[in-house]
Amino acid sequence: MRCGGRLVELGMTKSEVAARCGAPSHQTMRYEERAVDGRRELVTVDEWTYLLGPGTFPRLLEFRNNRLVSLRAGRGGL
């Protein structure tokens, strides 16, 4: 994904993405519990949506424990 010519890549932190793209148009946060090596671990999941302008699909970004793990286009253009 590009924001004003600046590239956003998997593995970036939320602050790195915000510095390149600004604040998201919408964001949600939740917690997920997962089992790792027989113990339970709580993971913070942040979902950010960027509306990049008319005629474009929204960009959906998912962060887990502050790192970008998923970046995809949403449904429907503006």
N, C-alpha and C positions, 0 to 999 in steps of 0.2 A: 504494500500500500504506500502511496505517496501523499504527503501533505505539503503543498506548496513547493514541490520539487525535492523534499527531504524524504528519504526512505525510512519506512518502519518495518522492522524485521522481528521474527520470533526470537524469544529470549530477552527482549528489551524489558526494562522495568516500566511501571506505570509513570514514574516521573520523566523518564526518557521519552516516552510516547507523548506525554502532555507537553513537553518542551518543544517537540516537533510539530504537534497537531493542535495544541491548545486543549481546552476543556472539552470533554465529549458532550454531545447533544443530550444524551441520556446515559445513566449508569445505575446498575443494581449490584448488590453484594449479598452473598449467602455463604454459609459454611457447609462443608461436606466432611463426613467422617469416613476414613478408609483404614483398612488393615494393612500394616506393613510389618513383615517379619514377626507376626503373632502379636503385635501391639496396635492399638488404635491411635490414629493421628487425625487431627483436625486441620482441614485445608480451607483457606479463604479463597473464594471464587468471586472475582469481579468481572462483570460484563459491561462493556462500554459500547455505545453506538455513536457513530459519526455520520452526520448528514452532510455530504460534501457538495451539495448543490443540485439545481434543477437538472433532470434527465440522468441522474446517477443513482445507482443502488446504494442504500445505506451500507456502511461497513460495520461489521460486528466483530469486536475483539474480546477475547476471553483471557483473563489473567488468573493464574493460580499461584498463591503465595507471592504476589507482586511481579511475576514474570509472565510475559505474553506467550501463550501456548497455542492460540488459535486465532486466525484472522480470515474472515470470509465475507462475501457479499450477501446482503439480506434480500428480501423479496420486495419487488415493486419499486419503481423509480419515483421521483418527486415530480 
